[in-house]
Amino acid sequence: MKYMLLICDDESVSPSPQELASDPVMREWEQNLRERDALKAGARLRPIADATSVRVRRGETLVSDGPFAETKDFVGGFAVVECADLDEAIAVAAGHPWAHRGVVEIRPVWE
């Protein structure tokens, strides 16, 4: 089963792309998943300052800058992983470095 991992953190203390690229814990997490062919997709997202939100209300399209919700935590990236079950997805999420400083939300993917 596929699971989406939403990687959430406090953007004000988020490491730079260069810091992430040199983080051995992050590299090990990704490599482990790649070796098992479990990492199906993933990417880091641009900062919330670059976000655009779209809503349609009574036929009118409303576009605003920034995220949908005002919050300290933001979705900074995602990974789609293939796991046997939720227990394995929890283990994968717990191994992500952000689980120790932010939160990793797990969502099953409709297939």
WONOR-V199800 format. One record per residue. PHI is phi in degrees with one decimal (none if undefined). PSI is psi in whole degrees, -180 to 180 (NA if undefined). OMEGA is omega in radians with two decimals (NA if undefined). Layout:
{{PHI:PSI:OMEGA} {PHI:PSI:OMEGA}}
//
This chain:
{{none:144:3.10} {-92.0:142:3.08} {-129.8:139:3.02} {-94.4:127:3.04} {-103.0:117:3.09} {-95.0:114:-3.06} {-91.4:112:-3.05} {-115.0:142:-3.10} {-156.3:173:3.04} {-85.9:113:-3.04} {-59.4:-28:-3.09} {-68.7:-17:3.12} {-121.6:17:-3.10} {-73.0:136:3.14} {-70.2:157:3.12} {-73.6:164:3.07} {-56.6:-36:3.12} {-66.9:-41:3.10} {-64.7:-41:3.10} {-62.6:-42:-3.12} {-63.2:-27:-3.13} {-101.5:5:-3.13} {-78.6:112:-3.09} {-64.6:-31:3.13} {-68.4:-42:3.12} {-65.2:-44:-3.14} {-61.9:-42:3.14} {-65.2:-42:3.12} {-60.2:-49:3.14} {-64.2:-44:-3.11} {-62.4:-42:3.12} {-58.8:-44:3.14} {-68.4:-38:3.12} {-65.2:-41:3.13} {-61.0:-32:3.12} {-91.4:3:-3.06} {54.2:38:-3.11} {-100.1:-19:3.13} {-87.9:108:-3.06} {-92.6:-29:3.12} {-167.7:161:3.08} {176.6:153:3.11} {-167.1:154:3.00} {-89.1:144:-3.13} {-100.1:151:3.08} {-65.0:163:-3.12} {-61.0:160:-3.12} {-62.1:-23:3.09} {-62.2:-22:3.14} {-94.0:1:-3.08} {-77.8:152:3.02} {-131.7:132:3.11} {-109.2:139:-3.12} {-124.2:130:3.06} {-132.7:146:3.02} {-118.2:121:-3.12} {-130.0:122:-3.13} {51.1:42:3.08} {81.5:-4:-3.13} {-102.1:129:3.09} {-85.1:121:-3.14} {-109.7:123:-3.12} {-117.3:131:3.10} {-137.2:153:3.08} {-76.4:149:3.04} {91.8:180:-3.08} {-75.3:167:3.13} {-64.7:-43:-3.06} {-116.2:148:3.03} {-83.9:117:-3.10} {-157.8:154:3.09} {-72.8:-42:3.11} {-81.1:147:3.12} {-138.5:158:3.05} {-81.0:111:-3.07} {-100.1:-9:3.13} {-177.0:176:3.13} {-150.1:159:3.01} {-142.2:140:3.00} {-107.9:122:-3.08} {-122.9:150:3.07} {-101.0:121:-3.12} {-135.4:154:3.14} {-65.9:-35:-3.08} {-163.9:180:-3.12} {-62.1:-37:3.13} {-59.0:-42:3.11} {-67.7:-39:3.11} {-62.4:-38:3.09} {-63.9:-42:3.12} {-62.9:-42:3.11} {-63.5:-47:3.14} {-62.7:-40:3.14} {-65.7:-25:3.11} {-81.3:-13:3.13} {-71.5:135:-3.12} {-55.7:-32:-3.11} {-70.8:-19:3.09} {-63.6:-21:-3.12} {-91.1:-9:-3.10} {-131.8:-23:3.14} {-131.1:-128:3.11} {-148.0:146:3.03} {-117.8:112:3.12} {-89.5:135:-3.13} {-107.9:129:3.07} {-130.9:128:3.03} {-65.4:145:3.12} {-94.3:132:3.05} {-67.2:128:3.09} {-130.9:NA:NA}}
//
